[in-house]
Amino acid sequence: MSVINTNIQAMVAARNLNSSQEMLGRSLTRLSSGSKIVNPSDDAAGLAVSEKLDAQSRRVSAAVTNVQNAVSYVQTADGFMSGMTRILSRMSELAILAKDVTKNATDVDLYQKEFNALQDQLRSMIGGPASEIGGTADIDTPLGAFNGITLFGSGAGLTVTIGQAVGQEMTIPASNLRDGDMLEIVNQDNAGAYTLSAADSDSIEKITAAIQDIATERASLGASQSRLELAATTLQVENENLASAISRIRDVDVADESTQYAKYSILVQSGTAMLAQANLSPQSVLKLLQS
């Protein structure tokens, strides 16, 4: 049917052209942003899933930080105890030298001075109130500390979050050196004098027991560090897999999208040309009027 008022062909061509232009613009936005999901309507379900995965990835990253800080805490404590072992080894050497029958009282006093100095160092590293380690004053800020956390006091240990979900935790046991064998080394009486001296008959026995106490605590911390390092590796792998899953949902495939861009670019050009042709079609009706 030949009409003038209504050009159906032009309307169809215009609709197709608008659709092609919209798809071309969307493809251009995807390529420029690198994101597959420009608007929520592009993939509503994928967007929701990716948001949950992204939140999980952030929690995993935070857990990795927690675990790495906990490893630093354990390494710091182990470093202090390694120094304590060297101190105790020197004290045991001094105790043997103090028992040399060829030494006079002045010689023994010199050994005792160094012995007491090493006890002072151990006491300052362990710290604690006088009610626990004796003496006349509390040691509120011991050398053995990590970010304000006392390393060698009594307590239930530290609970570390090692995963992104609720309940994924582990406890680093407390390294209490204010009791037992170590207390025998650093304990003072009410006058501030050490209860153990180098020349005591049982000094070697007590120092050896303290060395064993330190070794046991270091072994316990070593086990905790091993688990923490394994947890850190597991979390890093989990984070990589989450990032890969999020990428598959959100990131645009440049090669595929470039093909789509070329397709819609051609459609826009051809649609524009066909719309121009459709707008010219009513002119054929004029020939009927001219005749």
Residue pairs with C-beta under 8 A, 6 or more apart in sequence:
2 284
2 285
2 288
3 282
3 285
4 282
4 285
7 278
7 279
7 281
7 282
9 278
9 281
10 275
10 278
10 279
10 281
12 278
13 271
13 274
13 275
13 277
13 278
14 275
16 267
16 271
16 274
17 268
17 271
17 272
17 274
17 275
20 264
20 267
20 268
20 271
21 268
21 271
23 260
23 264
23 267
24 261
24 264
24 265
24 267
24 268
26 38
26 42
27 257
27 260
27 261
27 264
28 261
29 38
30 36
30 38
30 252
30 257
31 252
31 254
31 257
31 258
31 261
33 252
34 251
34 252
34 254
35 250
35 251
35 252
36 42
36 43
36 249
36 250
36 251
36 252
36 253
37 43
37 46
37 47
37 50
37 249
37 250
40 47
43 249
46 249
46 250
47 249
49 249
50 246
50 249
50 250
53 242
53 245
53 246
53 249
54 246
56 164
56 242
57 239
57 242
57 243
57 246
59 164
59 165
60 163
60 164
60 235
60 238
60 239
60 242
61 239
62 164
63 161
63 162
63 163
63 164
63 168
63 235
64 232
64 235
64 236
64 239
66 160
66 161
66 162
67 160
67 162
67 228
67 231
67 232
67 235
68 232
70 158
70 160
70 172
70 228
71 225
71 228
71 229
71 232
72 146
73 146
73 147
73 149
73 151
73 158
73 172
74 172
74 221
74 224
74 225
74 228
75 225
76 146
76 151
77 144
77 146
77 151
77 152
77 175
77 221
78 218
78 221
78 222
78 225
80 125
80 143
80 144
80 151
80 152
81 175
81 214
81 217
81 218
81 221
82 218
83 125
84 122
84 125
84 177
84 214
85 211
85 214
85 215
85 218
87 118
87 121
87 122
88 122
88 185
88 207
88 210
88 211
88 214
89 211
90 114
90 118
91 115
91 118
91 119
91 185
91 198
91 207
92 204
92 207
92 208
92 211
94 111
94 114
94 115
94 118
94 198
95 115
95 198
95 199
95 200
95 203
95 204
95 207
96 204
97 103
97 111
97 198
98 108
98 111
98 112
98 115
98 198
98 199
98 203
99 199
100 107
103 111
108 198
108 199
111 198
112 197
112 198
112 199
115 197
115 198
116 194
119 185
119 186
119 194
119 196
122 182
122 185
122 186
123 133
123 135
123 139
123 186
123 188
124 139
124 142
124 143
125 142
125 143
125 144
125 152
126 133
126 139
126 142
126 144
126 152
126 177
126 178
126 182
126 186
127 133
127 139
127 140
127 141
127 142
127 143
127 144
127 145
127 150
127 152
127 153
128 138
128 139
128 142
128 153
128 178
129 138
129 139
129 140
130 136
130 137
130 138
132 154
132 178
132 179
132 183
133 139
133 178
133 183
133 186
133 187
133 188
134 187
134 188
134 189
134 190
134 195
135 188
135 192
136 188
136 190
136 191
136 192
142 150
142 151
142 152
144 150
144 151
144 152
145 151
149 158
151 175
152 175
152 176
152 177
152 178
153 174
153 176
153 178
154 174
154 176
154 178
154 179
155 174
155 176
156 171
156 174
157 171
157 172
157 173
157 174
158 171
158 172
158 174
159 169
159 170
159 171
159 172
160 169
160 170
160 171
160 172
160 228
161 168
161 169
162 168
162 169
162 170
162 228
162 231
162 235
163 169
163 231
163 235
164 235
164 238
170 224
170 227
170 228
170 231
172 221
172 224
173 220
173 224
175 217
175 220
175 221
177 183
177 213
177 214
177 217
180 213
181 206
181 209
181 210
181 212
181 213
182 210
182 213
182 214
184 195
184 196
184 206
184 209
184 210
185 196
185 206
185 207
185 210
186 194
187 194
187 195
187 196
188 194
188 195
189 195
196 203
196 206
197 203
200 206
